[in-house]
Amino acid sequence: MIIVAKKHMKKLLFFFLILYKSSLLGQTVLNSYPLNLKKYDESNQILNVENSITHDVFVFATNTENITILKYNTALFLKDEFSIPRTDLQDKSIVGYSFSEDGNPTLYWGTEDLKTIYVIKYYLEGKTYKVLRFNFPVSSQSIITTFQQNNLFYILSQDASQPALGVYAFKNGIVEEKIYDFSPFTFQNRKTQFLTFNQVLRENPIEKIESDEYNTLSKASKKTKAYMLDNHIILTLDYNPNKTQVFDLNLENHDLTEKIFPQSATQDQRKLSNSFFYKDKIYQINTTQDELLFDVKDFNSGETIKSFKVSKNDTIRFKSSPLLMQRDNEKPKEVKKTSKFLQRLSYLDVGLSVFKNNQNILVTLGGNPRMEQMYYAINDQMYSFNYTQTFHSESVFFETTLNNQYDFTLIQQQPLAMDNINYFLDQNKKATLPNVLKFKDFYILGYYDITAKQYIMRRFTDGFIPNEPTNPIIDKATFSKSFSFDKP
């Protein structure tokens, strides 16, 4: 589930809408519902979600005054609706949701700091609701992120002084806390200096990765990433360029296990590296100014499945797009030489993002502007903040396409459903509060039409219109980086 909770979508680095031809004529309006939201109400918020057990689809729409709940069956026919005043929630927004065994939804309302969360269960049959309150222990822990899995709502937190992460699971009005202690494990940087777990996270904050969706290169280039799976959280650490350190947080039995995936050796020790976890595989990138290495490894066995290597004097044979460079929202430019690409990449935070459609595995490799840390002191206490290095502000990247045997393929990829959704939103400014739900074998775009005053759901799939021309330089994988959808 991908949603936009804020008024405007965040446009990231890559903006290719004017260069792309979309298959919009192949998309279908599924249904619509009359809804009167105030156009400039900052409390406006819409979520479109699926009960993972019953596969009913729910819409939660709210403004300053009311909350409306719509329930659709698996055929997307409206089964029930419930609208009530939004009492005592003036300064709060929906930060998450869950479903009980009886199929009724629970919404979690909180302020931005999540100090206090109102847990409200809505009973659609009797048109009633029940309110509980949860106070988060903010004095000792800081919230990293929230997420939904298996119809439950979770909060991931970090202890302020101890080497530990906390996971709070909300179920049937009860909050279960699990603490994962990292003190038995060793953390060393590239100079073999010992670090504490909290030092690693302070210098490399955790980035939440959506496990079954496309993640932008700006997210994937972070050195510490958390992947939310059904009953596990996979935490990958790439602060040391010589290895990927992985922790598996088991949400069922509370186990915490570690795995180490060494990076391939390079001739120059001054290298940059990163990784991406996807469907029980670890994808690793390792670069210097003279060479680039790309490995695919099995997560369970550690075995290297496929390895690609290229030097600065070679042509990158495993790329399915040109080598591209882009500054801000300017038109991307092609980099002709591998040596020039690697030189520019050496000034950036390198990373790779992986996504699989029905045909192949799509990988984006490259780098984003490096975030430098500045430090300042208040009452002898050190604090830090990030700023973007302005001298090297461009990003460089290219795409590669792998088949199911992890061999490079030149098969032309059709645009993803998300490409078509992004294009539709750019061309239809009346479509506001967009959110995207992966449902069955297609995607549902839900949005509020400010002109028709309706909530509309559209069906989007992968693919071109027959005989639709495609851009020879900007392919669909690049285009899918145009927007990022915020999640509660």
URKATA-V794999 format. One record per residue. N is the residue number from 1. RES is the residue in one letter. SS is DSSP state (helix for helix, strand for strand, loop for the rest). PSI is psi in degrees with one decimal (999 if undefined). NEAR is the number of other ideal C-beta (glycine too) atoms within 8 Angstrom. Layout:
BEGIN
n:res:ss:psi:near
N:RES:SS:PSI:NEAR
N:RES:SS:PSI:NEAR
END
This chain:
BEGIN
n:res:ss:psi:near
1:M:loop:128.5:12
2:I:strand:127.5:10
3:I:strand:162.1:13
4:V:loop:114.0:9
5:A:loop:-16.3:10
6:K:loop:173.4:7
7:K:loop:-38.6:6
8:H:loop:147.1:4
9:M:loop:148.3:11
10:K:strand:118.9:8
11:K:strand:123.1:7
12:L:loop:-157.9:10
13:L:loop:-35.1:12
14:F:loop:123.8:13
15:F:loop:95.8:7
16:F:loop:21.7:11
17:L:helix:-38.3:11
18:I:helix:-11.3:4
19:L:helix:-0.1:9
20:Y:loop:142.7:13
21:K:loop:122.9:7
22:S:loop:157.8:9
23:S:loop:52.3:11
24:L:helix:-29.9:9
25:L:helix:-17.8:5
26:G:helix:2.2:8
27:Q:loop:155.3:12
28:T:strand:136.2:6
29:V:strand:122.0:9
30:L:strand:-47.2:8
31:N:strand:172.4:10
32:S:strand:157.6:10
33:Y:strand:129.3:9
34:P:strand:129.0:6
35:L:loop:131.5:10
36:N:loop:92.5:5
37:L:loop:141.5:12
38:K:loop:133.9:8
39:K:loop:-40.8:5
40:Y:loop:25.8:4
41:D:loop:116.9:9
42:E:loop:-14.9:5
43:S:loop:-6.1:10
44:N:loop:131.3:13
45:Q:strand:137.8:12
46:I:strand:133.3:15
47:L:strand:140.7:14
48:N:strand:111.4:14
49:V:strand:166.8:11
50:E:strand:135.2:10
51:N:loop:114.0:13
52:S:loop:-12.5:7
53:I:loop:-51.3:7
54:T:loop:-20.5:7
55:H:loop:18.5:8
56:D:loop:148.8:12
57:V:strand:131.8:16
58:F:strand:146.2:15
59:V:strand:127.1:14
60:F:strand:114.6:15
61:A:strand:129.8:13
62:T:strand:149.0:12
63:N:loop:-161.4:12
64:T:loop:-31.5:7
65:E:loop:-38.4:5
66:N:strand:162.7:9
67:I:strand:127.1:10
68:T:strand:130.6:12
69:I:strand:125.5:14
70:L:strand:135.4:12
71:K:strand:124.1:12
72:Y:strand:146.8:12
73:N:loop:-175.5:9
74:T:loop:-20.4:7
75:A:loop:3.9:4
76:L:loop:35.1:10
77:F:loop:139.0:7
78:L:strand:122.1:9
79:K:strand:-35.3:7
80:D:strand:157.6:8
81:E:strand:152.2:8
82:F:strand:120.8:9
83:S:strand:127.6:7
84:I:strand:158.9:8
85:P:strand:147.5:5
86:R:loop:85.8:12
87:T:loop:133.3:4
88:D:loop:28.7:4
89:L:loop:27.2:8
90:Q:loop:-37.2:7
91:D:loop:18.3:4
92:K:loop:155.7:8
93:S:strand:168.0:11
94:I:strand:120.0:13
95:V:strand:-7.5:10
96:G:strand:177.4:12
97:Y:strand:164.1:15
98:S:strand:171.1:13
99:F:strand:139.3:12
100:S:loop:172.7:10
101:E:loop:-27.0:4
102:D:loop:0.1:4
103:G:loop:-3.9:9
104:N:loop:147.5:11
105:P:strand:153.5:13
106:T:strand:131.0:14
107:L:strand:145.1:11
108:Y:strand:114.8:15
109:W:strand:130.1:11
110:G:strand:165.2:12
111:T:loop:175.4:9
112:E:loop:-34.9:5
113:D:loop:-6.7:6
114:L:loop:28.1:13
115:K:loop:-41.9:8
116:T:strand:131.0:10
117:I:strand:126.7:12
118:Y:strand:122.0:14
119:V:strand:110.9:12
120:I:strand:116.8:12
121:K:strand:131.8:12
122:Y:strand:126.4:12
123:Y:strand:103.3:10
124:L:loop:-32.0:10
125:E:loop:-48.0:5
126:G:loop:1.7:5
127:K:loop:48.3:7
128:T:strand:175.9:6
129:Y:strand:161.8:8
130:K:strand:135.1:8
131:V:strand:131.0:7
132:L:strand:167.4:9
133:R:strand:136.3:8
134:F:strand:127.1:10
135:N:strand:118.7:7
136:F:loop:138.2:12
137:P:loop:71.1:6
138:V:loop:-20.8:10
139:S:loop:-32.5:5
140:S:loop:-13.0:7
141:Q:strand:152.1:12
142:S:strand:141.1:7
143:I:strand:129.5:12
144:I:strand:-51.1:11
145:T:strand:169.2:9
146:T:strand:156.7:12
147:F:strand:164.3:10
148:Q:strand:135.5:12
149:Q:strand:138.9:10
150:N:loop:42.2:6
151:N:loop:13.3:8
152:L:strand:157.9:10
153:F:strand:133.8:12
154:Y:strand:151.0:13
155:I:strand:129.3:13
156:L:strand:127.6:16
157:S:strand:162.9:13
158:Q:strand:134.3:13
159:D:strand:140.2:13
160:A:loop:-31.2:8
161:S:loop:-26.7:5
162:Q:loop:151.8:8
163:P:loop:77.4:9
164:A:strand:149.5:12
165:L:strand:144.7:13
166:G:strand:141.2:14
167:V:strand:121.9:14
168:Y:strand:122.9:10
169:A:strand:126.6:11
170:F:strand:123.4:15
171:K:strand:122.5:8
172:N:loop:42.6:5
173:G:loop:5.8:7
174:I:strand:139.8:6
175:V:strand:121.3:7
176:E:strand:126.0:7
177:E:strand:133.7:7
178:K:strand:128.4:9
179:I:strand:129.7:8
180:Y:strand:115.1:12
181:D:strand:121.0:9
182:F:loop:6.3:11
183:S:loop:-27.9:8
184:P:loop:-8.6:4
185:F:loop:156.4:8
186:T:loop:139.7:4
187:F:strand:121.1:13
188:Q:strand:139.4:8
189:N:loop:-172.3:9
190:R:loop:-22.0:6
191:K:loop:11.4:4
192:T:loop:16.9:6
193:Q:loop:139.3:6
194:F:strand:138.1:7
195:L:strand:158.1:10
196:T:loop:160.5:8
197:F:helix:-41.2:12
198:N:helix:-30.9:11
199:Q:helix:-42.4:9
200:V:helix:-45.8:13
201:L:helix:-30.3:11
202:R:helix:-39.2:8
203:E:helix:-21.5:7
204:N:loop:78.9:12
205:P:loop:149.9:8
206:I:strand:132.2:13
207:E:strand:126.1:9
208:K:strand:129.1:11
209:I:strand:134.2:13
210:E:loop:118.4:9
211:S:loop:-27.7:8
212:D:loop:29.9:4
213:E:loop:165.3:8
214:Y:loop:131.3:9
215:N:loop:132.4:9
216:T:loop:155.9:12
217:L:helix:-29.7:17
218:S:helix:-34.4:8
219:K:helix:-43.8:12
220:A:helix:-18.8:15
221:S:loop:-3.0:12
222:K:loop:148.7:11
223:K:loop:-20.0:9
224:T:strand:120.6:15
225:K:strand:144.2:15
226:A:strand:128.9:14
227:Y:strand:122.1:11
228:M:strand:112.3:11
229:L:loop:-175.5:9
230:D:loop:-53.8:5
231:N:loop:22.0:8
232:H:strand:154.5:9
233:I:strand:122.0:12
234:I:strand:121.5:12
235:L:strand:118.0:14
236:T:strand:133.9:14
237:L:strand:123.3:14
238:D:loop:32.7:13
239:Y:loop:-25.9:11
240:N:loop:117.8:10
241:P:loop:-8.2:9
242:N:loop:-9.3:7
243:K:strand:161.0:8
244:T:strand:120.2:13
245:Q:strand:122.5:12
246:V:strand:136.6:15
247:F:strand:136.8:14
248:D:strand:111.4:13
249:L:strand:107.0:12
250:N:strand:118.1:11
251:L:loop:-12.1:11
252:E:loop:-55.2:5
253:N:loop:2.1:4
254:H:loop:13.7:8
255:D:loop:149.9:6
256:L:strand:116.0:11
257:T:strand:156.3:7
258:E:strand:143.6:9
259:K:strand:145.3:10
260:I:strand:130.2:8
261:F:strand:100.9:12
262:P:strand:144.2:6
263:Q:loop:150.1:14
264:S:loop:147.2:10
265:A:loop:143.0:3
266:T:loop:158.5:11
267:Q:loop:-36.2:5
268:D:loop:126.1:9
269:Q:loop:-15.1:4
270:R:loop:79.1:4
271:K:loop:164.3:11
272:L:strand:143.2:12
273:S:strand:166.3:14
274:N:strand:177.2:14
275:S:strand:168.4:13
276:F:strand:128.8:14
277:F:strand:130.6:13
278:Y:strand:116.7:9
279:K:loop:58.9:4
280:D:loop:25.5:5
281:K:strand:146.3:12
282:I:strand:120.0:14
283:Y:strand:127.5:15
284:Q:strand:138.9:16
285:I:strand:142.1:14
286:N:strand:118.0:14
287:T:strand:150.3:13
288:T:loop:-175.3:12
289:Q:loop:-11.0:7
290:D:loop:-18.4:9
291:E:strand:161.5:13
292:L:strand:131.9:13
293:L:strand:139.5:14
294:F:strand:117.3:16
295:D:strand:147.8:13
296:V:strand:124.2:13
297:K:strand:147.7:13
298:D:strand:128.5:10
299:F:loop:-36.4:11
300:N:loop:-41.5:5
301:S:loop:-20.9:5
302:G:loop:-2.4:8
303:E:loop:138.9:6
304:T:strand:117.7:7
305:I:strand:-42.0:8
306:K:strand:143.3:9
307:S:strand:131.3:9
308:F:strand:139.2:9
309:K:strand:140.3:9
310:V:strand:141.7:11
311:S:strand:171.0:8
312:K:loop:-21.9:10
313:N:loop:0.5:5
314:D:loop:164.2:8
315:T:loop:136.2:5
316:I:loop:102.7:10
317:R:loop:-19.3:7
318:F:loop:26.5:8
319:K:loop:141.3:10
320:S:loop:8.8:11
321:S:loop:166.7:10
322:P:loop:164.4:8
323:L:loop:124.6:12
324:L:strand:148.3:14
325:M:strand:140.2:13
326:Q:strand:138.7:13
327:R:strand:124.3:7
328:D:loop:-126.7:6
329:N:loop:19.5:5
330:E:loop:163.1:6
331:K:loop:131.5:5
332:P:loop:150.3:12
333:K:strand:147.1:7
334:E:strand:136.1:9
335:V:loop:120.3:12
336:K:loop:-38.3:5
337:K:loop:140.8:6
338:T:helix:-38.8:14
339:S:helix:-41.0:8
340:K:helix:-38.3:9
341:F:helix:-47.3:13
342:L:helix:-34.6:15
343:Q:helix:-44.4:10
344:R:helix:-36.2:14
345:L:helix:-29.8:14
346:S:loop:-16.2:10
347:Y:loop:0.3:9
348:L:strand:170.8:15
349:D:strand:113.3:13
350:V:strand:157.0:13
351:G:strand:175.6:15
352:L:strand:147.5:16
353:S:strand:139.6:13
354:V:strand:138.0:11
355:F:strand:142.3:13
356:K:strand:130.1:8
357:N:loop:-164.6:9
358:N:loop:-16.0:3
359:Q:loop:-56.1:6
360:N:loop:178.7:12
361:I:strand:123.0:11
362:L:strand:123.9:12
363:V:strand:132.3:13
364:T:strand:126.4:14
365:L:strand:138.3:12
366:G:strand:-151.5:14
367:G:strand:154.9:15
368:N:strand:163.0:12
369:P:strand:135.5:11
370:R:loop:135.8:10
371:M:strand:117.3:9
372:E:strand:146.0:8
373:Q:strand:133.4:8
374:M:strand:145.2:8
375:Y:strand:147.4:7
376:Y:strand:159.1:8
377:A:strand:139.0:8
378:I:strand:115.9:5
379:N:loop:46.2:4
380:D:loop:7.8:3
381:Q:strand:126.5:6
382:M:strand:135.3:6
383:Y:strand:159.8:8
384:S:strand:157.4:9
385:F:strand:159.3:7
386:N:strand:147.2:8
387:Y:strand:151.9:7
388:T:strand:130.4:9
389:Q:loop:118.6:11
390:T:loop:-23.9:4
391:F:loop:-41.0:4
392:H:loop:78.9:9
393:S:loop:-5.6:9
394:E:strand:159.8:9
395:S:strand:149.5:14
396:V:strand:146.6:15
397:F:strand:164.3:11
398:F:strand:165.9:14
399:E:strand:148.8:14
400:T:strand:150.3:11
401:T:strand:124.2:15
402:L:strand:145.3:12
403:N:loop:-173.3:10
404:N:loop:-12.0:5
405:Q:loop:7.8:4
406:Y:loop:27.1:9
407:D:loop:145.1:7
408:F:strand:137.8:10
409:T:loop:146.7:9
410:L:loop:11.1:6
411:I:loop:130.7:8
412:Q:loop:127.3:5
413:Q:loop:136.4:13
414:Q:loop:160.2:9
415:P:loop:146.0:13
416:L:loop:159.9:13
417:A:helix:-37.8:10
418:M:helix:-30.8:11
419:D:helix:-46.9:13
420:N:helix:-36.8:15
421:I:helix:-45.6:13
422:N:helix:-40.9:13
423:Y:helix:-42.9:13
424:F:helix:-44.5:15
425:L:helix:-35.6:13
426:D:helix:-33.2:8
427:Q:helix:-11.3:7
428:N:loop:86.9:7
429:K:loop:-17.5:3
430:K:loop:-11.4:8
431:A:strand:107.3:11
432:T:strand:169.0:10
433:L:strand:49.4:11
434:P:strand:146.5:13
435:N:strand:147.7:15
436:V:strand:133.4:15
437:L:strand:124.0:13
438:K:strand:119.5:9
439:F:strand:121.7:8
440:K:loop:-122.8:3
441:D:loop:22.8:3
442:F:strand:-179.8:9
443:Y:strand:143.3:13
444:I:strand:121.2:16
445:L:strand:117.1:13
446:G:strand:137.7:14
447:Y:strand:160.8:14
448:Y:strand:123.2:14
449:D:strand:108.4:13
450:I:loop:-19.7:9
451:T:loop:-49.8:5
452:A:loop:-11.6:8
453:K:loop:53.8:9
454:Q:strand:150.6:10
455:Y:strand:124.5:14
456:I:strand:139.2:13
457:M:strand:129.2:13
458:R:strand:147.6:13
459:R:strand:129.1:11
460:F:strand:141.2:13
461:T:loop:169.9:11
462:D:loop:155.6:8
463:G:loop:157.5:8
464:F:loop:160.2:9
465:I:loop:140.6:8
466:P:loop:133.8:4
467:N:loop:11.9:4
468:E:loop:127.7:8
469:P:loop:150.0:5
470:T:loop:154.9:8
471:N:loop:131.2:9
472:P:loop:-17.7:3
473:I:loop:-48.7:10
474:I:loop:111.2:9
475:D:loop:176.0:12
476:K:helix:-30.7:11
477:A:helix:-36.9:14
478:T:helix:-42.9:15
479:F:helix:-31.8:17
480:S:loop:-5.0:12
481:K:loop:2.2:11
482:S:loop:-37.7:12
483:F:strand:154.2:9
484:S:strand:131.3:8
485:F:loop:120.9:11
486:D:loop:151.6:10
487:K:loop:151.5:9
488:P:loop:999:11
END
